[in-house]
Amino acid sequence: EFEHLYRDDREVRLPFNYCNLTLQPAKDPYCSIEAFDPNFNPRLKDKKLFGNLGQVGIVYDLLSVVPFLQKHSKNPMTGKKMAQSDLVKLVLHYNEQGEIHCPVTFKKLTEAT
């Protein structure tokens, strides 16, 4: 039901820590792990940019996705059947400036890392 969002040439990529339902930073981020489907977003077929993707994660804020799952029992972005147990908690580390960073190297994470 949401395929049109990804087939539009004016697609806008959300920052990796944003909820795909609310389009806001996720306060309690969880991720659904989806099998890669190049037909869902044809631009992902470019192996030079994306390599051999096997799985794709979709980030949600827990407080937003749980009511949706209780009502519809499907992934809000793909429309495939999904349960709460399919969600994986994401642990993000923040530096003093509030930016997400690698917990090992302490380097700031960007859209390219």
ZAFILUM-545374 format. One line per 10 residues: number of its first residue (from 1); their letters; for each residue z, y, x of C-alpha. Coordinates in Angstrom, 1 decimal, always signed. Layout:
N
NUM> A> Z Y X  ...
***
This chain:
113
1> EFEHLYRDDR> +0.0 +0.0 +0.0  +0.4 +2.3 +3.0  -2.7 +1.3 +4.9  -4.4 +4.6 +4.2  -1.8 +6.3 +6.5  -3.1 +4.4 +9.4  -6.8 +4.4 +8.7  -7.1 +8.1 +8.5  -8.6 +10.0 +11.4  -5.9 +12.6 +11.2
11> EVRLPFNYCN> -3.1 +10.1 +12.0  +0.0 +11.6 +13.5  +2.1 +9.4 +15.8  +5.9 +9.7 +15.2  +8.2 +9.9 +18.2  +9.5 +6.4 +19.0  +13.0 +7.1 +17.7  +11.9 +8.3 +14.3  +12.3 +6.4 +11.0  +9.0 +5.4 +9.5
21> LTLQPAKDPY> +10.4 +6.0 +6.0  +12.1 +9.3 +6.3  +10.0 +10.7 +9.2  +13.2 +12.0 +10.7  +15.2 +10.9 +13.8  +16.9 +7.6 +13.1  +20.7 +7.9 +13.2  +21.2 +4.1 +13.1  +17.9 +2.7 +14.3  +16.7 -0.8 +13.5
31> CSIEAFDPNF> +13.3 -2.3 +14.1  +11.2 -4.8 +12.3  +9.2 -7.0 +14.6  +5.7 -7.6 +13.2  +3.0 -9.9 +14.5  +0.2 -7.7 +15.9  -2.7 -7.2 +13.4  -5.6 -5.2 +14.9  -7.0 -4.8 +11.4  -4.0 -2.9 +10.3
41> NPRLKDKKLF> -4.9 -0.1 +12.8  -8.3 -0.7 +14.3  -7.7 +1.8 +17.1  -5.2 -0.7 +18.6  -8.1 -3.1 +19.4  -8.7 -1.0 +22.6  -7.3 -3.3 +25.3  -7.6 -0.6 +28.0  -5.0 +1.4 +26.2  -2.8 -1.2 +24.6
51> GNLGQVGIVY> -3.3 -4.4 +26.6  -2.7 -7.7 +24.8  -0.2 -6.8 +22.1  +1.5 -9.8 +20.6  +4.2 -8.0 +18.6  +4.7 -4.5 +17.2  +8.0 -2.9 +16.3  +8.4 -0.5 +13.4  +11.5 +1.7 +13.5  +13.6 +2.5 +10.5
61> DLLSVVPFLQ> +17.0 +4.1 +9.8  +19.3 +1.5 +8.4  +20.5 +3.7 +5.6  +16.9 +4.3 +4.5  +15.5 +0.8 +4.8  +18.3 -1.3 +3.2  +17.9 +0.2 -0.3  +14.2 -0.2 +0.0  +14.6 -3.9 +1.0  +17.1 -4.6 -1.8
71> KHSKNPMTGK> +14.7 -3.2 -4.4  +11.3 -4.4 -3.1  +12.0 -7.3 -0.5  +9.1 -6.2 +1.6  +8.3 -4.2 +4.7  +7.7 -0.6 +3.6  +4.9 -0.1 +6.1  +3.0 -3.4 +6.0  +3.9 -4.7 +2.5  +4.7 -8.1 +3.9
81> KMAQSDLVKL> +7.8 -10.0 +2.7  +10.9 -9.0 +4.7  +14.6 -9.5 +4.5  +17.5 -7.5 +6.0  +18.0 -10.3 +8.5  +14.5 -9.6 +10.0  +15.8 -6.2 +11.3  +16.9 -5.9 +14.9  +19.3 -3.2 +16.0  +18.0 -0.8 +18.6
91> VLHYNEQGEI> +20.4 +0.6 +21.2  +19.3 +3.9 +22.6  +21.0 +5.7 +25.5  +21.2 +9.5 +25.6  +21.9 +11.8 +28.5  +24.0 +15.0 +28.5  +21.0 +17.0 +27.1  +20.7 +14.6 +24.1  +17.4 +13.0 +25.4  +16.8 +9.3 +25.4
101> HCPVTFKKLT> +16.9 +7.8 +28.9  +16.7 +4.4 +30.6  +20.3 +3.1 +31.1  +19.4 +1.6 +34.5  +17.3 +4.4 +36.2  +18.6 +7.2 +34.1  +15.0 +8.6 +33.8  +14.1 +10.3 +30.6  +11.9 +8.3 +28.3  +8.8 +9.9 +27.1
111> EAT> +6.0 +8.8 +24.7  +4.1 +7.5 +27.8  +7.0 +5.3 +29.1
***
